[in-house]
Amino acid sequence: MYARCCNTAMFLDFTRGHWLTVYRGRLPNDIPPATMRMMTAERPEGVILPDDMANYPGHSGKFMLKLLGAWMAMGFRRPVVDGVP
C-alpha cells in the first residue's frame, strides 16, 4: 500500500498471511523501541548490522509464537484492509 500524494510506501500486505509489515518510520515516535531484526540473511552484501539488538537470519521462535498467539486471538481470520483486494 502506498500514499498516492507522494508515492511513499506505507505497509506490505501479504495475501496469504494474517499480518501487515509496517514501515517503522510511518509510526508515531512514542512507540516502544524495536527489539529484534529478522530476515537479515538476505540483506545486501557488505551491509553490517549493529549489535544493538538481536539479529536473526530468518524468523525467531519468539516472534513466531507471538504471531501465532495474535492470529489465534483474531479467530484465525485475516484482517480486512480498506482498498486492498
Rosetta silent file (secondary structure, phi, psi, omega in degrees, C-alpha in Angstrom):
SEQUENCE: MYARCCNTAMFLDFTRGHWLTVYRGRLPNDIPPATMRMMTAERPEGVILPDDMANYPGHSGKFMLKLLGAWMAMGFRRPVVDGVP
SCORE:     score description
SCORE:     0.000 S_00000001
   1 L     0.000  136.497  178.653    0.000    0.000    0.000 S_00000001
   2 E  -136.176  158.980  178.512    1.381    3.400   -0.840 S_00000001
   3 E   -84.798  125.318 -179.636    0.252    7.009   -0.463 S_00000001
   4 L   -64.278  -34.695 -174.415   -0.850    8.488   -3.787 S_00000001
   5 L   -60.157  -38.151 -175.834    0.083   12.020   -2.775 S_00000001
   6 L  -129.374    6.661  179.305    3.808   11.326   -2.532 S_00000001
   7 L    56.794   38.040 -177.761    4.119    7.743   -3.844 S_00000001
   8 E  -101.316  132.057  178.017    5.500    6.676   -0.451 S_00000001
   9 E   -65.566  138.708  179.941    5.274    3.078    0.767 S_00000001
  10 L  -112.007  -47.694  177.704    3.175    2.669    3.916 S_00000001
  11 E  -162.124  166.570  176.113    2.986   -1.099    4.532 S_00000001
  12 E  -109.837  137.214  178.269    3.097   -4.509    2.854 S_00000001
  13 E  -117.842  120.116  179.951    0.051   -6.777    2.856 S_00000001
  14 L   -92.518  120.038 -176.236    0.619  -10.492    2.325 S_00000001
  15 L   -55.267  -41.113 -177.365   -2.374  -12.115    0.616 S_00000001
  16 L   -92.484   -7.689 -178.215   -1.886  -15.433    2.393 S_00000001
  17 L   -96.273  170.717  178.380   -0.709  -14.014    5.701 S_00000001
  18 L  -114.232   23.551 -178.965   -2.604  -12.524    8.590 S_00000001
  19 L  -133.252  163.306  172.462   -0.184   -9.707    9.252 S_00000001
  20 E  -117.256  136.380  173.235    0.899   -6.414    7.779 S_00000001
  21 E   -93.595  115.814 -174.603    4.534   -5.425    7.571 S_00000001
  22 E  -104.511  136.354  174.009    4.626   -1.766    8.563 S_00000001
  23 L   -72.062  122.530 -175.455    7.483    0.602    7.849 S_00000001
  24 H   -56.682  -34.432 -179.914    8.637    1.798   11.272 S_00000001
  25 H   -66.092  -11.722  179.291    9.156    5.331   10.000 S_00000001
  26 H   -92.158   -1.632 -177.874    5.406    5.582    9.352 S_00000001
  27 L   -98.696  161.089  177.661    4.523    5.100   13.053 S_00000001
  28 L   -60.936  156.859 -177.593    4.382    7.712   15.835 S_00000001
  29 L   -71.853  -17.873 -174.479    7.657    8.490   17.604 S_00000001
  30 L   -92.470   18.018  177.514    6.407    7.357   21.032 S_00000001
  31 L   -78.927  157.129  178.186    6.178    3.627   20.203 S_00000001
  32 L   -60.214  152.974 -179.350    8.415    1.162   22.100 S_00000001
  33 L   -67.785  154.747  175.402   11.862    0.609   20.591 S_00000001
  34 L   -63.120  148.766 -178.893   12.499   -2.296   18.220 S_00000001
  35 L  -118.794  -11.443  179.873   13.833   -5.432   19.933 S_00000001
  36 E  -158.724  156.732  171.015   14.942   -7.599   17.002 S_00000001
  37 E  -115.050  138.111  179.721   15.777   -7.654   13.311 S_00000001
  38 L  -122.311  161.639  178.154   14.559  -10.564   11.204 S_00000001
  39 L    60.592   35.675 -177.244   15.382  -11.939    7.776 S_00000001
  40 H   -76.596  -13.915  179.673   18.874  -10.466    7.963 S_00000001
  41 H   -64.806  -21.819 -176.800   20.374  -13.297    5.902 S_00000001
  42 H  -101.426   16.741  178.409   19.011  -11.627    2.771 S_00000001
  43 L   -70.983  157.304  179.393   20.498   -8.193    3.377 S_00000001
  44 L   -59.473  147.581  178.935   22.667   -6.719    0.611 S_00000001
  45 L   -57.939  135.301  178.406   26.284   -7.839    0.522 S_00000001
  46 L    91.994  -10.578  178.596   28.536   -5.652    2.630 S_00000001
  47 L   -77.602  122.608  178.832   25.794   -4.386    4.961 S_00000001
  48 L  -107.622  123.784 -178.245   26.987   -4.725    8.555 S_00000001
  49 L   -90.147  140.444  176.440   24.285   -4.650   11.206 S_00000001
  50 L   -68.952  160.217 -179.849   24.914   -3.080   14.606 S_00000001
  51 L   -99.165   32.332 -179.248   24.683   -5.325   17.661 S_00000001
  52 L   -78.156  -10.024  176.254   22.218   -3.048   19.476 S_00000001
  53 L  -157.672  170.851 -179.262   19.514   -5.763   19.257 S_00000001
  54 E   -65.502  136.587  176.770   19.135   -9.399   18.218 S_00000001
  55 E  -115.744  111.943 -178.605   19.737  -10.066   14.519 S_00000001
  56 L  -104.132  134.410  179.221   18.008  -13.217   13.233 S_00000001
  57 L   -67.444  -26.234  178.317   18.802  -14.661    9.795 S_00000001
  58 L  -131.130 -141.039  175.513   15.159  -15.808    9.484 S_00000001
  59 L   -90.896  138.307  177.320   12.154  -15.628   11.802 S_00000001
  60 L   -80.692  153.579  177.161   12.837  -16.090   15.518 S_00000001
  61 H   -60.890  -39.837  179.525   10.901  -18.697   17.503 S_00000001
  62 H   -60.980  -43.886  178.894    9.717  -15.997   19.928 S_00000001
  63 H   -62.887  -44.792 -178.151    8.313  -13.947   17.057 S_00000001
  64 H   -63.171  -37.707  177.061    6.540  -16.945   15.533 S_00000001
  65 H   -66.125  -41.655  177.446    4.892  -17.777   18.874 S_00000001
  66 H   -63.855  -41.218  179.000    3.695  -14.184   19.282 S_00000001
  67 H   -62.985  -43.730  178.259    2.388  -14.193   15.710 S_00000001
  68 H   -63.693  -42.465  177.625    0.515  -17.457   16.294 S_00000001
  69 H   -61.145  -40.932  178.783   -0.952  -16.091   19.541 S_00000001
  70 H   -66.849  -40.067  179.903   -2.157  -12.954   17.782 S_00000001
  71 H   -66.561  -38.409  176.179   -3.686  -14.984   14.966 S_00000001
  72 H   -61.399  -44.456 -179.971   -5.476  -17.208   17.482 S_00000001
  73 H   -62.630  -25.782  179.018   -6.880  -14.097   19.205 S_00000001
  74 L   -87.436    5.453 -178.972   -8.182  -12.966   15.791 S_00000001
  75 L    70.694   27.593 -179.440  -10.053  -16.254   15.376 S_00000001
  76 L    57.602   33.464  177.112   -7.644  -17.340   12.623 S_00000001
  77 L  -106.509  156.210  175.754   -9.070  -14.679   10.316 S_00000001
  78 L   -91.481  133.454  179.980   -7.206  -12.335    8.005 S_00000001
  79 L   -66.340  146.339  176.864   -7.687   -8.619    8.727 S_00000001
  80 L   -92.523  129.131  178.417   -9.574   -6.580    6.158 S_00000001
  81 L  -116.461  120.848  179.752   -7.723   -3.526    4.885 S_00000001
  82 L   -57.532  134.197  177.870   -9.790   -0.938    3.013 S_00000001
  83 L    87.050   -3.469  178.864   -8.600   -0.525   -0.541 S_00000001
  84 L  -112.604  122.189 -178.132   -6.730   -3.847   -0.627 S_00000001
  85 L   -65.850    0.000    0.000   -8.421   -6.655   -2.593 S_00000001
